[in-house]
Amino acid sequence: MRSRVLTALALTALLVVAILFSPPPVTAAILGLILLVGAWEWSAFLALTLPWRLLFVLLLAGLAVLAWRYTQPGAQFRLMLEIGIAWWVVALLWIILAPQRVTRAAAAVAGVLALVPTYIALVRIDSQWIDGAQWSLFILALAFAADTGAYFAGGRFGRLPLAPRVSPRKTWEGVIGGILLALLVALAGERWFALPSLRFVPLCLAAAGFSVIGDLTESLLKRHVHLKDSGRLFPGHGGALDRIDSVTAATPVMALGLIWLGVGK
């Protein structure tokens, strides 16, 4: 637990500096590095040899560059976010109906649809929106709050399994704890950004709900290849994907919702 807390504090400090106090190109480079590490860890879910794993990382990086260029107009950016959200709805059905049915092609497509929209959204928000750095950091804080609340509430109160065929240790009590902590972050955000609570808070809670799908999807893929963690990058936490799985599902929901609220474009 000590190493988990210390690692979390160090990661939080790094993200605050990287997003709030770095120029957008530097932030984009740091997030790009996280994207590549996440892509490498995701490639383990494909059960491929080293050259093919490297090819997957290069392919995903190339798709991210193309997506950045394609989504410069606002309509294309919104379309990408809608596709990302649609994917997470499909992922939920996958978790509920057929968690044992995992193919290399499905895992590869899932990686692209999880990582690329998240990277593009965070970089675009940071570099092109008013108060973009604050919004990027808020989205990360919301997803991390949902994840952290679920971890501690599930460990303390967890009784009812959430998805035993995917992740036996995750519970409904954990989900409730995560949503409650996300609610506190949402209320703080509503005051900080001065947005109408009746629309902003439900959006945040929806994003927190989607973050659970991101977490479960990674668990599904790890279970298929018999991995406990996606990597060993962060002591007490596992790999990069173990930290950003919830972010990948929450980000497109928050980004599109904020556009609807008139915050971004």
Secondary structure, 3 states (H helix, E strand, C coil): CHHHHHHHHHHHHHHHHHHHCCCHHHHHHHHHHHHHHHHHHHHHHHCCCHHHHHHHHHHHHHHHHHHHHHCCCHHHHHHHHHHHHHHHHHHHHHHHHCCCCCCHHHHHHHHHHHHHHHHHHHHHHHHHCCCHHHHHHHHHHHHHHHHHHHHHHHHHHCCCEEECCCEEEEEHHHHHHHHHHHHHHHHHHHHHHCCCHHHHHHHHHHHHHHHHHHHHHHHHHHHHCCCCCCCCCECCCECHHHHHHHHHHHHHHHHHHHHHCCCCC
